[in-house]
Amino acid sequence: MQLDPLAIVTAFGLIFLAELPDKTMFASLAMGTRMRPLYVWFGTSTAFVVHVAIAVGAGSLLGLLPDWIVKLVSALLFAFGAFVLLRGGGGDDDEDTESKTVTGFWPVYSTAFMAVFISEWGDLTQITTANLAASNGTWSTAIGSAAALMSVSALALLAGRFIATKVPLKTVQRIGGLCMLGLAVWSVVEIFAG
């Protein structure tokens, strides 16, 4: 197992920015107001790790293809991610409208796990993780992506109200979109340079 610090930082940065304005951040915030935050974090983190493993596995399969095809797929996926973030498509609603308080480790853990596990299928961060794993290495991408997702969940639980009132999510989306657009262009350049 070889770890690339730059790949870890790249995965962390991209996934962190892409996940900040995501509905799962708001779901974590909402669950944290009604349930014990540490239990919620354990549940969301476990679901994120499962999704990272699935995405990295898919990315590893992509890595078996010829290099130019991987770079082309990467460019297309990064361009798609940039499009999704830059178009600013609608607000993410608080999906947790239930007013009942859930207590106890296992009920809270299960609720948080299922909320994230179900909502993250085909999510931008899962697609980006698969893309990064295909080009930047499996373990480095997995570590960076999982750390970013778990950090966003912790941030939502600890300081979510502050972020929601002080930092415009449109700004975060635009920064993430521009980063992904830059990576799409870079991937295309690599096809012709290599």
C-alpha positions, 0 to 999 in steps of 0.5 A: 500500500503506497500513500500519496500525500498530495492525492490525500489532500486533493481528495480531502479538498474536493470532497469537503467542498462538494459535500459542504452544500450537500443535503447530508450536511443539513440532515446531520445538522437536523439530526444533531438538534434532536439526537445525541450528536456523537451518536449521529456522527458515528452513524453518518461516518459509518455510512460514509465509509461504506460509500467510499469503499464502494466508490473506490472499488468502482474507481479501481475498476476504471483504473484497469482501462487504458490511461487515455480512457481513464483521463477522458472519463475523469475529465467528463466526471469532473466537468459534470461535477463542475456543472452540478455545482456551478449551476447552483441548482436549488436549495437543499431542504431540511428533510427531517421534519419529524419532531419526535426525539430519538434516544439511545445509541442504536436507534440514533446510530441506525437512523443516522446511518440509514439517512446518509446511506440511502441519500448518498447513492449516486451523489456527486461526492461518490462519483468524484471519489470513484473518479479520483480513485481511478487516477490518484490511487485507491488508498490515498483517495479513500483516506482523503475522501472518508476524512472529508466526509466525516469532517463535514458531518462533524462540522455540521454537528458542531458548528452547522448553525454558524456556517448556515448563517455566516458563509453563503453556500453559493460561494462554497458551491462556486469554489468547488465547481471551479476546482472541478472545472480546473481538474476537468481541463487538466485531465483533457490536457493530460490526454494530449500531453501524455 
